[in-house]
């Protein structure tokens, strides 16, 4: 093997080792250390704990079906709220399957919440998000569910609506998106209240 070729191979090998150590070890460790120091609560997945036990994440939705709890928006992630199969249905707005599913969901939300058959239902109550794991619902959807939840828990509706207001999260940066309500933290607050 000619010496120039050997020299090029050694230089390439050294660069590979140096970049692997820097970018594969040092950089990830530095980013982890900074995140642990500066954003401790978020660096660990934004876990929500009750009595020292993790009950979920404030960043990932989970399914609540009991009438005494606020329900999240529908999920198309796997069999529903599966973080390993995150994703939407990818059905277009004129797809008959989507239209039928939305019509069924509208009827189910109306029936479950004691609404008239022609009562409007917020869009997030009947459509899945792109990730299928949204932890928030719109304020309108939370307020729509308040009467059902209050009745199931034997609480005054005004108290439940006040809890919704207390758990309303404002738009990010004051102008991005819409106000929302984190379903997990709202339901945990309901449990504390009852």
N, C-alpha and C positions, 0 to 999 in steps of 0.2 A: 504494500500500500504506500503510495507516494506520501511524503511528509506534509505536503500542502493539504492533501485530502484528510490526513489524520488530524492536522491542526484545525481544519474546518469542523470536523466531527466533534473534537474536544470543545471548541467554542460553542457549538450548537448544544452539546450536552450540558455544559456549564450554564448557559442561558436558560435552558429548560429547567434545570434544578433550581436556579435562583428565582425564576418566575413562579415555579411551583411553590416554593417556600413563601415568597412574598404574597402572591395572589391566592394561593390555595390554603395557606395557614395564617400568616401574619395579618393580612387584611380582614378576613372573616373574624378573627379573634378580636381585632381592634374595633370593628363595627359592633360586635356583640358586647364588648366591654362598655363602649359609649352608650349603647342602647340600654344596658342594664343600669347605668348610672343616671342617664338623663330621662329615660322613659320606662322606669321599672314596671309600672302597671301594664303598659302596652307591650313591652318586650316579651312578656310571658303569655301572649295570646289574649290579653284582656279578659282573663278568667273572672267569672263572678262566683264568689264563694258565699256559702251559708253555713254557719257553724263550723268554719274551717274546711269544709268540703266543697270542691268545685261542682257547681250545678249547671254550668254552661259558660258561654263566652258572650260578651256584649257585642261582638262583631259577627257572630254566626247565629242565624235563626234556628229555632227548633219548634217542633210541632206541639201545640196545646190543643186538645180536642174537647176537654171537659167544659161544660157550659159555664162553670164558675170561673173560668179563665178567659182572658182576652186571647183571640186567635190570631195567628200570623197570616201573612198573605200566602197563597198556595205556592207549593214548591214543585219544580220539575226536575229536581236533582235526584237522580236515581229513583228510589221508591219514596222519595220525599225527605228533604232535609238531610241528605246523605253528603257529607263534606268530601267524600272520596269521588263523588260523581257530580260535582258542581256543574251547573249549566241550565240553560233554558230549554224550552220545548222546540225552539226554532221554527215554529209554525207562523206563517205569514198572516196578516190581518184579514185576508179574505179566505183563508183555509177553512173549509167546512168543519173539520175536526175541532179547530180552535173555537169557531163560532158556537158549535154545539156544547163544548166544554164550558165556555163562558156563560152560556144560557143556563146550563145546569147549576153552575156555581152561583149565579145570581138568584135563582129560585131557592137554593139551599140556604144562602145567607139571609134572604128575606124570611124564609120559614123559621130558621133558627132564632132570629132576632125579633120575631113577631111583627114583621113589616107587611104592608099591603103588597099585593102582587105587582103593582105598578110603581112602588117606591124606588127611588134611585139608590144605587149601590156604588160606593167608591170603586174606582177601577182597580186599586190594589187589593181589594177584597176578592177579586175574581180572576186576576191574571198573575202568573208567576213572573218573577224578576229574571234578569239575564243570568244571574248566578244561581238562583233557586235557594239562596241562603240568607236573604235579607233579614236582618234582625229587627227592622223597624216597619211600622205601618203608618199610614197617614193619620193625622189628627182626626179627620172626618171618619175614618174607619174605626178608630178607637172610640170616638163619641157614639157612633152607631151601635157599638157592642155594649156600651155602659149600662143600659137598662137591663139587658139579659144577665150580665154579670152581677149587677146589684140585686136583682131578684133571686138569683141562684145562691147568693151569699147572705141574703137577708139584710142588706145594707141600703141606706138611702141613696138614691141615684145621684143626688148632689155631691155626696162624699166621693163616690166613684168618679164622677166627672172632675172633681177637684184633684183627685189622684192623677187622672189623665193630664190635667193641666200642669201639675207638679212634675210630671215625667216627660213633658214635651221638650224635645231637643230642638234648639233653634238651627236654622240653616247654617251650614259650614261657611265660615268667613262672612256671614251676614247676607250673602246673595246667591250662593250655590244651592241648587235643589230646593226642597221644601222642608218645612218643619215636619218632624216625625216623632213617633213614640216607640221606644225600645220595648218590645213585648215581654222579654224575659225580666227586665228590671221592674216593669209595671206589675207583672204577675207576682213577683217576689214581694213587692210592696203591698199588694192585696193580701197575701198570706200573712204578713205582719199585722195588717190592719184588722183582719178577721179574728 
